[in-house]
Amino acid sequence: MKIKFYIGLGMQLFGLTAVGLCFFSGVKNGDYGHLELAQLVLGSLVFYIGNYLKGRSLS
């Protein structure tokens, strides 16, 4: 049970980092490309899957 919590937490941190890097890359370049869009979508997906796993481990 505890391992699901830490895997979920790690996935949340990874997803949040990916979205943050996408944001700063877009601000630096002034525009968002296909790579940033894919990074945003996949980072968000990883974050929410991690949130689901973490939530399931607590119940």
GUKOLRO-960965 format. One record per residue (C-alpha): residue number from 1; residue in one letter; z, x, y. Coordinates in steps of 0.001 Angstrom, whole numbers. Each point is the difference from the previous one (the first is absolute). Example, Ala and Ser with C-alpha at 12.3 -4.5 7.8 and 13.67 -1.06 7.14 Angstrom:
2
SITE    k  r        z        x        y
SITE    1  A     7800    12300    -4500
SITE    2  S     -660     1370     3440
//
This chain:
59
SITE    k  r        z        x        y
SITE    1  M        0        0        0
SITE    2  K      854     2757     2448
SITE    3  I    -3283     1818     -577
SITE    4  K    -1986    -3054     1172
SITE    5  F     1968       48     3241
SITE    6  Y     -814     3642      687
SITE    7  I    -3656     -378     -995
SITE    8  G     -270    -3005     2328
SITE    9  L     1710     1905     2796
SITE   10  G    -2327     2960     -482
SITE   11  M    -3025    -2274       66
SITE   12  Q     1254    -1605     3203
SITE   13  L      458     3381     1655
SITE   14  F    -3449     1155    -1147
SITE   15  G    -1653    -3177     1272
SITE   16  L     1782      159     3335
SITE   17  T    -1016     3643      413
SITE   18  A    -3638     -792     -807
SITE   19  V      -86    -2821     2550
SITE   20  G     1694     2197     2609
SITE   21  L    -2504     2808     -528
SITE   22  C    -2827    -2512      296
SITE   23  F     1430    -1276     3269
SITE   24  F      393     3440     1546
SITE   25  S    -3448     1084    -1180
SITE   26  G    -1552    -3037     1664
SITE   27  V     1898      591     3220
SITE   28  K    -1017     3658       66
SITE   29  N    -3690     -697     -642
SITE   30  G     -121    -3179     2064
SITE   31  D    -1672    -1936    -2808
SITE   32  Y      676    -1007    -3582
SITE   33  G    -2564      936    -2650
SITE   34  H     -501    -1050    -3590
SITE   35  L     2479     2596    -1247
SITE   36  E     2747    -1260     2293
SITE   37  L     -701    -3594    -1011
SITE   38  A      233      856    -3703
SITE   39  Q     3177     1984      649
SITE   40  L     1519    -2955     1874
SITE   41  V     -822    -2513    -2728
SITE   42  L     1098     2215    -2903
SITE   43  G     3140     1136     1830
SITE   44  S      960    -3615      670
SITE   45  L     -688     -938    -3608
SITE   46  V     2156     2851    -1328
SITE   47  F     2781     -943     2444
SITE   48  Y       69    -3645    -1119
SITE   49  I     -171      850    -3698
SITE   50  G     2935     2358      550
SITE   51  N     1838    -2754     1850
SITE   52  Y     -573    -2353    -2934
SITE   53  L     1235     2553    -2543
SITE   54  K     3057      842     2056
SITE   55  G      840    -3665      438
SITE   56  R     -390     -736    -3708
SITE   57  S     2322     2863     -912
SITE   58  L     2831    -1431     2122
SITE   59  S       25    -3436    -1640
//
